[in-house]
Amino acid sequence: MGVSDLPLFAALAAALFLAALAAKRDLSFPLALGAPVLVGVVVSGAVAGWLLAADWRAASVLAALCAICALIAEIDRRSFLIPDPLVGALLVLAAATPFGVSWLVALAGAATLGALLLGVRFGFERMGRAEALGLGDVKLAVAMGALLGPQQALLAVALAGVATLTAAAPAIARGGAQREARLPFGIGLAAALAVMAASRLMGPAW
């Protein structure tokens, strides 16, 4: 650890503060309790990653990312909402320490994923089903692209789509089209992001 690590610590602090704000607003979790809990979770995750021979910087960012993804999934499950502060927290992590991608690749990933899901949302709107894909999902896809780059982010979105459709299969089989349309896609996106980010951690150090 040294002065060069200060931007990383600042990014982690900013990301966790945004996450704690979202937990307070959308989960009624007091900020005075939520912030320390998030810090404890991230420190524990970073130590676990370090014990698995991962770079402590990568392990710290991954732990923060997984905590944020868990909050996204829970809030989306409860209210079909992906809070902007949590998307902002992911973008802060992407700006500080991209998962093995250059700045140009990160920007390309954000633009590609954002354009793709925005186009899909526009298609749903034209079919009268705007609720099938919310703007929160589009924003989350932008953060995924910035963190993973276009190729792995596209793969993550594909995995999320398959997982979401699989989970919706029983409702579809019963003719529950409306239930399927209301299945939170953000849960699949958050899970896929965490899995793909973890796979980066298992590869070469940044």
N, C-alpha and C positions, 0 to 999 in steps of 0.2 A: 504494500500500500504506500502511496506517495501523493504528492501534489497533483500528479497527472490523473489520479483517480477521483479528484474532486468533482469533475463534471458528471461522472457516473453516480456518485453519491447524491449529487443535487438532482439528477434525473429520477433516481429511485425515490427520493424524498418527495419530489413534486408528484410523481405518479401515485404514490401511496396516499398522499394528501387528497388528491382528486378522487381516489377510490373510496377513502373514508367519507368524503362529502357525499358521494353517491349512495353509500350504505346508510348514511344518516337520513338523506332525503327519501330514498325509495324503500328502505328496509327498517326505518325508524330505529337505527342503531346509533346510540349517542356517540358523537365525535370523540369525546374524551375516552371512550372505551374502544371504539372501532379502530382508531389510529394505532394504539398500542397493540391491539390484537393482530392487525395487518402486519405491523413491524415484526411481531413475534413469529408469525407464519413465514414471512420472507426470510428472516434470519435462520429459522429452523430448516427451511428448504435449501437455503444456501449452504448450510453446514452439511446437510445430507448429500448435496451434490458434490461438495468438496471432498467428502469421505469416499465418494465413488470415483475419485480422481479427476473430477471435472475442474476446469478453471473457476476460481471463486467468483470472478466477475460474471462469467456466463451463468453460473449457478444462481447468483443473486438476481440477475435480470429474469431468468426463467422462473424463479420462485415468485417474483412480483407479477410476472405475466400470468402465471397459473392462478394466482389469487384473484387477479382482475377478471380473468376468464370465468372463474367460479361465481363471482358477483354478477357478471353479465348473464350467465345462465340462470341463476336464481331469480334475478329481477325480471328477466324476460319470461320465465316460467310463471311468475306471479302476476305480472301486469302487461305482458306483451310489449315491453318497452326496453330499449337499449339506451341507457343514459349517456348523454354527450360527455360528461366528465370521465366516464370509463373509457370511451373511445379516445378522448384526449390523453388519458393516462397511457394507453397503448402507443399513441403517436409520440409521446414524450420518450418512452423507452426506445422506440424505433429511431428517433433522432439522436439519442445518446449512444446506443450500441446496436446497430443493425445486426441481425443474426447471420453474419458471414456474407452480407451483400454490400456492394458499394453504394454510394449515394445515388448514382445514376440508376442503378438497378432498383433501389428502393423507390425512387420517384416513378420509374417505369411500372413497378408493381402496383403502387398506389393508383396511378392513372388507369392502368389496365383493368384492375379489379373494380375500381369505382365506375368506369365506363360500362363494363360488362353488366354489373348488377343494376346500374341505373337504367340500362337498356331493357333488362328483364323486367324491372319495375314498370317501365313505360308500357311494355307489352301487356302486363297484367292490367294496367289501367285501361288500355284500349279494350280489353275483354271485360271490363267492369269488375275487376277483382283486385283493386289496388291494395286491399288489406292482405293479400297473399305475400307481399314482400314490402316491408316498411323501409322508410328512409334510414332508420337505425341500422338495419341490416346492410344497407349500402355503405354507410359510414364505417361500420365495422369491417367490411370488406376492404375499404381503402386502407385502414390500419393494418389489416392482414397483409396486403400487398406491400406496404412499406416495411413491415417486419421481415417478411419471407422472400420478397422478390416475386415477379410475376409467375414463374413456373410452379414453385411450391405452393404459392397462394392459390393458384387455380386448382391444383390438386386438392388442397385443403377444402376449397369450396365444393368441389365434386364429392369428396368424402362426406362433407356435411349434408349435401343434397341426398346422397344415398341413404345416410343414417336417418335423416328426417323422414324420407319416404318409407323406409322400413318401419319406423316407429308408427307412422300413420297408416300402415297397411291394414290393421284390424278395423279401423274406423272406415277406411275406404271400402273394405269388403262388406261392411254393414250398410253401405250407402251413405256414410256420413261425410258428404262432400264439404259441408260447411265446417265441420270439426277439423277436417284435414287442412282447410284453408287457414284456420286459426292456430295451427300447430306452430309454436315459436321456432323459427328457423335460427334465431340467435343462439339457441342452445347448441345446435349442431355446429355452427360456425365457431363458437367459443371453444368447444371441445376439440374440433379439428385443428384450430390454431395452437392450442396447448400441445397436442400430440406432435404436430409438425415442428414446433419450436423445440420440444424435447428431443426429437430426432436430430436436430442440429447440434444439440448439446452433446450427443453421443458421438458426433463426428469430430473432425479436427478442431482444435481450439481456435478461437477467433484471432 
